[in-house]
Amino acid sequence: MAARGAVEASEYEALEAAARSAAKIIGAQAPRFAGLPDNRLDSVALLDVIKAIEAVLDELRPALVYTHHGGDLNVDHRVACEAVVTACRPLPDASVRAIYAFETLSSTEWGVRSAHAAFRPNHFVAVAEHLPTKLKALGAYETELRPWPHARSLKAVEALAQLRGASVGCAAAEAFEVLRELR
């Protein structure tokens, strides 16, 4: 496999293996990979990213879609969010009824702070019983994790879940920003 963008083929293979392992740990379907460049989505025509997402939407017809927060520091996260919102246009025959943006430690909180770019969670899901499994799944991404006190450490992920939980009166929660929701 040839290198894609700034990441070598072996690094892609490791990230894809980590994603497959994490999905297995949480009991999710195997992930799909579009072959887009890592950390270089801004070098790809936005329409190409949108079309890759639309192909999966057409096949799966999901009601709920999760995406990265659009104000993240990571350029791939920003492009992904824009492409997802575009691909999930609220057309009459669209299956998508809601789009939720999630936060990513060491990206969302490091992004440029402005009125439109700040992560403002307004939807919370209690996750205390699932937190050990989430941490185990994140452990599959050994090359992406850092030691505490880095924001991308397992301890920081657990602390954020506890903080988000405490802000809504439970032991641990995931926080989301509702980008669109039709009830």
C-alpha positions as CSV (number, residue, x, y, z in Angstrom):
1,M,0.0,0.0,0.0
2,A,1.4,3.4,-0.9
3,A,1.7,6.2,1.7
4,R,-1.3,8.6,1.8
5,G,-0.4,12.1,2.7
6,A,2.2,12.5,5.4
7,V,1.5,9.2,7.0
8,E,3.3,6.0,5.9
9,A,1.4,2.9,4.9
10,S,2.4,1.0,8.0
11,E,1.0,3.9,10.2
12,Y,-2.3,3.7,8.3
13,E,-2.4,-0.1,8.8
14,A,-1.7,0.4,12.5
15,L,-4.5,3.0,12.8
16,E,-6.9,0.8,10.8
17,A,-6.1,-2.2,13.0
18,A,-6.6,-0.1,16.1
19,A,-10.0,1.1,14.8
20,R,-11.0,-2.5,14.1
21,S,-9.9,-3.6,17.6
22,A,-11.7,-0.8,19.3
23,A,-14.9,-1.5,17.4
24,K,-14.7,-5.2,18.4
25,I,-14.2,-4.2,22.1
26,I,-17.4,-2.0,22.1
27,G,-19.4,-4.5,20.0
28,A,-19.7,-2.2,17.0
29,Q,-19.7,-3.1,13.3
30,A,-16.3,-3.1,11.6
31,P,-15.3,0.5,10.6
32,R,-15.2,1.5,6.9
33,F,-12.2,3.3,5.5
34,A,-12.4,5.8,2.6
35,G,-8.7,5.9,1.9
36,L,-8.5,9.7,2.5
37,P,-5.3,11.2,3.7
38,D,-4.7,11.5,7.5
39,N,-4.0,15.0,8.7
40,R,-4.5,16.3,5.2
41,L,-8.2,16.4,4.5
42,D,-7.8,20.1,3.6
43,S,-5.8,18.9,0.6
44,V,-8.8,16.9,-0.8
45,A,-11.7,18.6,-2.6
46,L,-14.5,18.9,0.0
47,L,-16.9,17.4,-2.6
48,D,-14.8,14.2,-2.6
49,V,-15.1,13.9,1.2
50,I,-18.9,14.6,1.0
51,K,-19.4,12.0,-1.7
52,A,-17.5,9.4,0.5
53,I,-19.9,10.1,3.4
54,E,-22.9,10.2,1.2
55,A,-22.1,6.7,-0.1
56,V,-22.2,5.3,3.4
57,L,-25.4,7.3,4.3
58,D,-27.1,5.9,1.2
59,E,-26.2,2.4,2.2
60,L,-26.9,2.5,5.9
61,R,-29.7,5.2,6.1
62,P,-28.9,6.2,9.7
63,A,-31.2,8.3,11.7
64,L,-28.5,9.7,14.0
65,V,-25.0,10.8,12.9
66,Y,-22.1,11.8,15.1
67,T,-19.3,14.0,13.9
68,H,-16.3,15.9,15.2
69,H,-16.8,19.4,16.5
70,G,-16.3,22.0,13.8
71,G,-14.1,24.2,15.9
72,D,-11.4,21.5,16.6
73,L,-7.7,22.3,16.2
74,N,-7.3,19.2,14.0
75,V,-8.0,20.2,10.4
76,D,-9.3,16.7,9.5
77,H,-12.0,17.2,12.3
78,R,-13.1,20.5,10.9
79,V,-13.3,19.2,7.3
80,A,-15.1,16.1,8.5
81,C,-17.7,18.1,10.4
82,E,-18.4,20.4,7.4
83,A,-18.6,17.4,5.0
84,V,-21.0,15.5,7.4
85,V,-23.3,18.5,7.8
86,T,-23.3,18.9,4.0
87,A,-23.8,15.2,3.3
88,C,-26.7,15.1,5.8
89,R,-28.7,18.0,4.2
90,P,-32.3,17.9,5.5
91,L,-33.9,16.8,2.2
92,P,-37.4,15.3,2.3
93,D,-36.2,11.7,1.7
94,A,-33.2,11.9,4.1
95,S,-32.9,9.4,6.8
96,V,-30.8,11.5,9.1
97,R,-33.0,13.1,11.9
98,A,-30.1,14.3,14.1
99,I,-26.5,15.3,13.9
100,Y,-24.4,15.5,17.2
101,A,-20.9,16.9,17.4
102,F,-18.6,15.3,20.0
103,E,-15.5,16.7,21.6
104,T,-12.0,15.2,21.2
105,L,-9.5,15.8,23.9
106,S,-6.3,17.6,22.7
107,S,-8.3,19.0,19.7
108,T,-11.6,20.5,20.8
109,E,-10.2,22.4,23.8
110,W,-7.1,23.4,21.9
111,G,-9.1,25.0,19.0
112,V,-9.4,28.7,18.5
113,R,-11.9,30.1,20.9
114,S,-14.5,32.3,19.2
115,A,-18.3,32.6,19.6
116,H,-19.0,30.2,16.7
117,A,-16.1,27.8,17.3
118,A,-16.5,27.0,21.0
119,F,-17.8,23.6,22.0
120,R,-21.1,24.2,23.8
121,P,-22.6,20.9,24.8
122,N,-26.3,20.8,25.1
123,H,-27.0,17.0,25.0
124,F,-25.6,14.6,27.6
125,V,-25.6,10.8,27.9
126,A,-24.9,9.0,31.1
127,V,-22.0,6.6,30.5
128,A,-20.7,5.5,33.9
129,E,-21.5,1.8,33.2
130,H,-19.8,1.9,29.8
131,L,-16.7,4.0,30.8
132,P,-14.4,1.0,31.5
133,T,-15.2,-0.5,28.1
134,K,-14.6,2.9,26.4
135,L,-11.2,3.2,28.1
136,K,-10.3,-0.3,27.0
137,A,-11.3,0.5,23.4
138,L,-9.3,3.7,23.5
139,G,-6.3,1.7,24.7
140,A,-6.3,0.0,21.3
141,Y,-5.0,3.3,20.0
142,E,-1.6,3.0,21.7
143,T,0.2,5.3,19.2
144,E,-2.4,8.0,19.7
145,L,-2.4,8.0,23.5
146,R,0.0,10.0,25.7
147,P,0.9,9.7,29.4
148,W,-0.8,11.8,32.0
149,P,-1.1,14.8,32.3
150,H,-1.5,15.0,28.5
151,A,-5.1,15.7,27.5
152,R,-5.0,12.6,25.3
153,S,-4.3,10.2,28.2
154,L,-6.8,7.7,29.5
155,K,-6.8,9.4,32.8
156,A,-7.8,12.7,31.1
157,V,-10.6,10.9,29.2
158,E,-11.9,9.5,32.4
159,A,-11.7,12.9,34.1
160,L,-13.6,14.6,31.3
161,A,-16.4,12.0,31.5
162,Q,-16.6,12.6,35.3
163,L,-16.6,16.4,34.8
164,R,-19.3,16.2,32.1
165,G,-21.3,13.8,34.4
166,A,-21.0,16.1,37.4
167,S,-22.2,19.0,35.3
168,V,-25.5,17.2,34.8
169,G,-25.8,15.2,38.1
170,C,-24.4,11.8,37.2
171,A,-21.1,9.9,37.7
172,A,-20.0,10.1,34.1
173,A,-21.4,11.5,30.8
174,E,-20.5,12.1,27.2
175,A,-21.3,15.6,26.1
176,F,-22.5,16.5,22.6
177,E,-23.5,19.7,20.8
178,V,-26.7,19.2,18.8
179,L,-26.0,20.5,15.3
180,R,-29.5,19.6,14.0
181,E,-32.3,17.5,15.5
182,L,-35.8,16.8,14.3
183,R,-38.0,15.1,16.9
